Amino acid sequence: MTNNLFIGLPNLITIPFCSSKTNHFPTHIKRHQPSSSGIVPFSSPISSSIRCSFSLPDMDTVSSQGLYPLHHCKTIHLVRHAQGIHNVAGELDHSAYLSPELFDAHLTPLGWQQVDNLRKHVHSSGLSKRIELVVVSPLLRTMQTAVAVFGGQGYMDGIDVAPLMVENVGKSSRPAISSLNSPPFVAVELCREHLGVHWCDKRRSITDYQQLFPAIDFSLIESDDDILWKPDVREANEEVAARGLKFLNWLWTRKEKEIAVVTHSGFLIHTLGAFGNDCHPTMKSEICRPFKNCELRSVVTVDKSMIGSTDTFDHHGNIPCGPDVPSDNGNEEIPDAFSK
């Protein structure tokens, strides 16, 4: 099951976008308030140069509607990583998160089954053909999830292309994964889990990761070692939310219009908690409910502040140029805009 939303950022507005089949799913949340936000679920995908959202009970109310040029919209497919060993240990004993044995936790066998099921879903739904970029948190469990869901088929020796993942990463007994016929993958620190204290959220060196995931682009990560994680200071929820908004703004610097983001429960909870406060409570809860392991939800972000690309498929019309007076102008003098 897939559910798609529109969300709103301080400068962006995001709209959840409901298709009949597009979200893998789970209900609590934190609030970091953006200055202008809006969210409206859609019952089906819209094919148009403009996205229009409305609330049926209030169709005559302008405040319940939104209409935005398509070239100021992006579709973001949000994915929480599959089950990791830390999820199992932490459910039995929350203090297990403090154990160095969970350093950079890898997926469990059940987690790999979840990955395989999500991969089947994105291929059967046609989603895999639409995604132009995969953004991933640089931790083992998220990268394992990302490449196995959105990557190519099994890697074969003799192919002159770097694999997305070498074999047996994280004691998985999984074969290598090819980068052929897959979108580009880029690792970004902004979408990491809560930083500090919990060893499962500490990353390895980028040098180590490059050996395990050769085709992932790590060039946006400035430090080889993990200088963001502190053993005695846990990042506050408000700091995670602020980092999440910064990440969503960063997405608008990218030219791609349909992007998958593979990240973490805490990051998603506190980032999405900023949105939906101006919507019906059921829509707010739809945006903000916690993600299950390997759940996929799709949202549409709207760039209201013009930070993003202005590429458009719009056609300006009146080519060749000729008389173009609107019929409701009657005998009024033709404005300059219509005479040019």
C-alpha positions in Angstrom: 0.0 0.0 0.0 1.4 3.4 -0.8 0.2 6.8 0.3 1.3 10.1 -1.2 1.1 13.6 0.3 1.9 17.2 -0.3 4.0 18.9 2.5 4.9 22.5 3.2 8.3 23.9 4.2 9.1 27.4 5.5 9.8 28.4 2.0 8.4 25.3 0.3 5.1 23.7 0.4 4.8 19.9 0.3 1.7 18.1 -1.0 1.2 14.4 -0.2 0.1 12.7 -3.3 -2.1 9.6 -3.1 -1.9 7.1 -5.8 -4.0 3.9 -5.9 -0.8 1.9 -5.4 2.3 3.6 -4.2 3.3 3.5 -0.5 4.7 0.7 1.8 3.2 1.7 5.8 2.3 2.6 10.3 1.4 7.3 15.0 3.3 10.0 17.2 5.3 13.1 16.3 7.2 16.2 17.1 6.5 19.7 15.9 8.9 22.2 14.3 6.8 24.9 12.8 7.4 26.3 9.4 6.1 29.7 8.5 3.9 28.6 5.6 2.8 25.0 5.0 0.1 23.1 3.4 -0.7 19.5 2.6 -3.5 17.8 0.7 -3.8 14.1 -0.2 -4.6 13.1 -3.8 -6.8 10.1 -4.7 -4.9 9.6 -8.0 -1.8 10.8 -9.8 -2.3 14.0 -11.8 -0.9 14.5 -15.3 -0.8 18.3 -15.8 1.5 21.3 -15.8 -0.3 22.5 -12.7 -1.0 20.7 -9.4 -4.3 21.7 -7.8 -5.3 20.5 -4.4 -8.7 20.9 -2.7 -10.8 19.8 0.3 -14.2 18.5 -0.7 -16.1 19.9 2.3 -14.7 23.4 1.7 -14.4 23.6 -2.1 -15.6 27.2 -2.0 -13.0 28.2 0.5 -9.8 29.6 -1.1 -7.8 28.7 1.9 -8.5 25.0 1.4 -7.0 25.0 -2.1 -3.6 25.2 -3.7 -2.5 25.5 -7.3 1.1 25.5 -8.3 3.1 25.4 -11.6 4.4 21.8 -12.1 8.0 23.0 -12.7 8.0 24.3 -9.1 7.1 20.8 -7.7 9.2 17.7 -6.9 8.0 14.2 -6.1 9.9 12.7 -3.1 9.6 9.1 -2.2 10.5 8.7 1.5 11.8 5.3 2.7 12.8 4.2 6.2 15.5 1.6 6.2 14.6 -2.1 6.7 14.9 -3.8 10.1 18.4 -3.6 11.6 20.0 -5.5 14.4 19.6 -2.4 16.6 15.8 -2.5 16.1 15.6 -6.0 17.5 18.0 -5.3 20.4 16.4 -2.0 21.3 12.9 -3.5 21.4 14.1 -6.0 24.0 16.1 -3.5 26.0 16.3 0.2 25.1 19.7 0.5 26.9 21.1 -1.8 24.2 21.4 1.3 21.9 24.3 2.4 24.2 26.3 -0.7 23.3 29.3 -0.4 20.9 28.3 -3.8 19.6 25.6 -2.1 17.6 28.1 0.3 15.9 26.7 1.1 12.4 24.0 -1.5 12.6 23.4 -3.8 9.6 20.2 -5.3 8.4 18.8 -8.5 9.8 17.6 -11.5 7.7 14.1 -10.2 8.2 15.2 -6.8 7.1 16.5 -8.3 3.8 13.1 -9.9 3.2 11.5 -6.5 3.7 13.9 -5.1 1.2 13.1 -7.8 -1.4 9.3 -7.1 -0.9 9.8 -3.3 -1.4 11.9 -3.9 -4.5 9.1 -6.0 -6.0 6.7 -3.2 -5.2 8.7 -0.4 -6.8 9.2 -2.5 -10.0 5.6 -3.7 -10.3 4.3 -0.2 -9.8 6.6 1.3 -12.4 8.1 3.6 -9.7 11.6 2.3 -10.4 11.5 3.7 -14.0 10.6 7.2 -12.8 13.2 7.8 -10.1 16.0 10.0 -11.3 18.1 10.1 -8.1 18.5 8.1 -4.9 19.6 10.1 -1.8 20.8 8.0 1.1 22.0 8.5 4.7 25.6 7.3 4.9 25.0 4.5 7.4 25.2 0.8 6.6 21.6 -0.1 7.1 20.3 2.7 4.9 22.8 2.1 2.1 22.0 -1.6 2.2 18.3 -0.8 1.9 18.8 1.8 -0.9 20.9 -0.2 -3.2 18.9 -3.4 -2.8 15.6 -1.6 -3.5 16.6 0.8 -6.2 19.8 -0.6 -7.6 20.4 -2.9 -10.6 20.4 -6.7 -10.8 23.1 -9.0 -9.5 26.7 -7.8 -10.4 28.7 -10.0 -12.7 32.5 -10.0 -13.1 33.7 -8.7 -16.4 31.3 -5.8 -16.5 33.2 -2.5 -16.7 31.0 -0.7 -14.2 31.5 -0.4 -10.4 29.0 -2.3 -8.3 26.6 -0.4 -6.0 27.4 -2.9 -3.3 30.1 -5.7 -3.1 29.1 -9.1 -1.8 28.4 -10.1 1.8 28.3 -6.5 3.1 27.3 -6.5 6.8 27.5 -10.2 7.1 24.5 -10.4 4.8 25.6 -13.3 2.5 24.0 -11.2 -0.3 25.6 -11.1 -3.7 27.0 -7.9 -5.2 24.5 -5.4 -6.7 25.1 -3.8 -10.1 24.8 -0.1 -10.8 23.8 -0.9 -14.4 20.3 0.5 -15.4 19.9 2.2 -12.0 19.6 5.9 -11.1 22.6 7.7 -9.5 23.1 7.3 -5.7 24.4 10.1 -3.5 25.1 10.0 0.2 24.1 13.0 2.3 24.8 13.6 6.0 21.9 16.0 6.4 19.4 13.0 6.4 21.2 11.0 9.0 19.4 9.7 12.2 19.7 11.5 15.5 23.4 12.1 16.1 25.3 11.1 19.2 25.2 8.6 22.1 23.6 5.6 20.3 26.3 3.6 18.7 24.0 2.3 15.9 23.9 5.9 14.6 27.7 6.3 14.3 29.1 5.8 10.8 32.3 4.3 9.6 34.9 6.2 7.6 34.0 7.2 4.1 37.1 5.3 3.0 35.6 2.1 4.4 32.2 2.8 2.8 33.8 3.4 -0.6 35.1 -0.1 -0.5 31.7 -1.6 0.3 29.6 0.7 -1.9 31.9 1.7 -4.8 29.2 3.3 -7.1 27.6 5.5 -4.4 28.8 9.1 -4.6 30.3 10.2 -1.3 31.7 13.5 -2.6 29.3 15.7 -0.7 30.6 14.4 2.7 33.4 16.6 3.9 35.1 14.5 6.6 36.3 11.0 6.2 35.8 10.2 9.9 32.5 10.8 11.6 33.0 14.1 13.4 29.2 14.7 13.8 28.6 11.9 16.3 29.5 12.5 19.9 29.5 9.8 22.6 28.1 11.9 25.3 25.7 14.4 23.5 22.5 13.3 21.8 21.1 15.7 19.2 17.9 17.4 20.3 14.6 16.7 18.5 14.4 20.4 17.5 17.9 20.2 16.0 16.9 17.1 14.0 13.8 19.0 12.7 15.8 22.0 11.7 18.3 19.8 9.9 15.4 18.1 8.1 14.1 21.4 6.8 17.7 22.3 5.7 17.8 18.9 3.9 14.5 19.5 2.1 15.7 22.9 1.0 18.9 21.2 -0.3 16.8 18.9 -2.4 15.6 22.0 -4.3 19.2 22.7 -5.5 18.9 19.5 -7.4 17.7 19.4 -11.0 15.9 16.0 -10.6 12.1 16.1 -10.2 11.5 12.6 -8.8 13.8 11.6 -6.0 14.0 8.6 -3.5 15.3 9.4 0.0 16.3 6.4 2.1 16.7 7.6 5.7 15.6 6.9 9.4 12.6 6.9 11.6 13.7 9.7 13.9 14.7 11.9 11.1 11.4 11.4 9.3 9.3 11.9 12.4 10.8 15.2 13.4 11.1 16.6 9.9 7.6 15.8 8.8 6.2 17.0 12.2 6.8 20.5 10.9 4.0 20.1 8.4 0.2 19.8 8.2 -0.7 22.2 11.1 -3.0 24.2 8.7 -4.8 21.0 7.5 -7.5 18.8 8.8 -6.3 16.7 11.8 -6.6 13.5 9.8 -4.3 14.8 7.1 -1.9 16.0 9.8 -1.8 12.5 11.2 -1.3 11.1 7.7 1.8 13.2 7.2 3.2 12.7 10.7 2.6 9.1 11.6 5.8 7.1 12.3 7.3 5.0 9.5 7.6 1.2 9.8 10.7 -0.5 8.7 11.1 -0.4 4.9 7.9 1.7 4.5 7.6 3.9 1.4 5.5 7.1 1.3 5.5 9.6 -1.5 5.1 13.4 -1.1 5.2 16.4 -3.5 7.1 19.5 -2.4 6.3 22.9 -3.9 8.9 25.5 -4.1 7.1 28.8 -3.3 10.2 30.8 -2.7 11.9 30.2 -6.1 15.0 28.4 -4.8 14.7 25.6 -7.3 15.0 25.0 -11.0 12.7 26.8 -13.4 12.9 24.1 -16.1 9.4 23.7 -17.5 7.4 21.8 -20.2 5.1 24.7 -20.6 4.5 26.0 -24.2 4.1 29.7 -24.4 1.6 29.7 -27.2 0.7 32.2 -30.0 3.5 30.9 -32.2 3.3 32.1 -34.9 1.9 35.3 -33.4 -1.6 36.4 -34.3 -4.7 38.1 -32.9 -5.3 36.6 -29.4 -8.1 38.6 -27.7 -9.9 36.7 -24.9 -13.6 36.2 -25.8 -14.7 37.8 -22.5 -13.0 41.1 -23.3 -15.9 42.2 -25.5 -15.3 45.6 -27.0 -12.7 46.6 -24.4 -9.4 47.9 -25.6 -6.9 45.1 -26.1 -4.3 45.2 -23.3 -0.6 45.4 -24.3 0.0 41.9 -23.0 -2.3 40.4 -25.6 -1.1 42.5 -28.5 2.5 41.4 -28.2 
